[in-house]
Amino acid sequence: MAELNLLQKKILADGVIKSGDVLKVDSFLNHQIDVPFLSELGRQFKRLFANRPVNKILTIEASGIGVACLTAVHMGVPVLFAKKSAGSNMDADVYATEIKSFTHHNVNRVIVSKKYLNAADHVLIIDDFLANGCAIEGLMDLAGQAGATVEGVGICIEKGFQGGGDALRKKGVNLKSLAIIEKMDAGTGTIVFRE
Ligand code: 5GP
């Protein structure tokens, strides 16, 4: 078996498996934030996408923002986060799409301002988790509406058994995940990573 990487070790030490195939890592990733640790993940994303001409990081509120910002520090680019919006009369000024939430089971309309995303942009999409792929598909849709180029997608924790990541790879998306969970069992608390 290959040696576990930093994030895989942290998941085994601090992750809690919940019912409904949800992994809680809110002690370090998306509620309380371990800033030096996320900064290290950001450094890894910078290395993984070093050959791409990225000028902006795109993520979605709220849980992608922390790791996106700590990646941006290393890459020296701004972060744009898609906002959840109830709708407004300023639709002409935004790109909008709908994203089904994996954790909350509702559909959110999310927007980015046309001011901050356009055809000259080369974006790296970053998020904390990838499950069925709805969040990433939505962010790619927003980039597509703007005519921006998606240079890659960086994910902290991909739940490989939910298939979203493999579907994106099949479409040719340059997707890199720092940890891919192949199996997890809430009953026994076991987690198996993809090699
Ligand atoms: P997807 O859209 O790929 O189905 O799900 C990804 C989104 O749902 C991420 O933005 C993340 O916030 C949330 N998510 C999916 N699975 C998990 C999980 O196991 N734990 C946590 N904390 N969030 C998750």
Residues whose N, C-alpha, C, O or C-beta is under 5 A from the ligand:
A	BS01	5GP	D21 V22 L23 K24 S63 K100 F102 T103 D127 F129 L130 A131 N132 G133 C134 A135 I136 G164
